[in-house]
Amino acid sequence: MEVMERKDNLAAADGVREYLTFRLDQEEYGIDILKVQEIRGYETPTRIANAPPFLKGVVNLRGTIVPIVDMRLKFNCANAEYDSFTVVIILNLGTRIVGIVVDSVSDVMELPAGSVKPAPDVESSLDPGCIVGLGSVGDRMLILLDIGKLMAGSDMGLGGDAD
């Protein structure tokens, strides 16, 4: 844990942060790499009765019951098909472990603070507080998410606190 804190402090000191990038439909998103525990292939979770449609169910990950959220359904994407590229990103959000289903993982990118711009004020299905900003690298535009806030939303039905 001490190494991760030191790395986080160094990243903050020089203004460069690392993001794991992933695709949903035609859009590319980024989340803080320090929240990522592992990346796994998609396996069908056990459904939970009366859960929101985007909460696909739970899986047993080495003795820990992990809720699985389909981000395509959460973000109202038109297409939510599962194929060989579909993966689950396991997130460690402090007191909770949560899995998110995404179309594919792209790569890890370093973004200096200067390449992150505030998100425009537009109507969206996402809480604006969950969008850190828009990052640009070359001709790529990334929507940077505060995944902890997103997973702590009242519509998630997950309870608990997120970092």
C-alpha positions, 0 to 999 in steps of 0.5 A: 500500500505504501508503494501505491501511495508514494506512486500517487504522490509522485504522479500528483507532484509532477501533474501526470496521472495514469489512466486505464482506457477502455471502450464502450460502443464508439467512445473511449473512457479512462479511469485512474489506474490505481483503482484497478485491481485486475482485468478478467475475461467475461463470465456470466454472473449470478443474477440478483433479484430486483437489481437494476438492469445494469447490475448483471449479478455477482461473481465469486472472486477467490472468496469475495462476492463481487457485484458486476456492473455492465457499463454499456447498460449503465450509460444507455449504449444501444449495443450490449453484446458480449464477445471475445473482447468483452472484459471485466475490470475489477476495481478496488474502491477502498471498502468495496470490490466491484467489477465493470463490464466494458467492450474492450480495454485499450491501454494505460495512458499517462496524461499530464494535467495540461492535457485534461480539460473540463467536461462541457456542461451538457445534458447526460445520463451521467452525473456531471460529478462523475466526469473528471474531464476530457483528456486528449492524446493526439487525435484521441479524446478520452472521457475521464471518469471518477469511477469511485463516485460513479459506483457510489451513486444512489442508483447503483444499489451497491451501498457502502462507501467508495474512494 
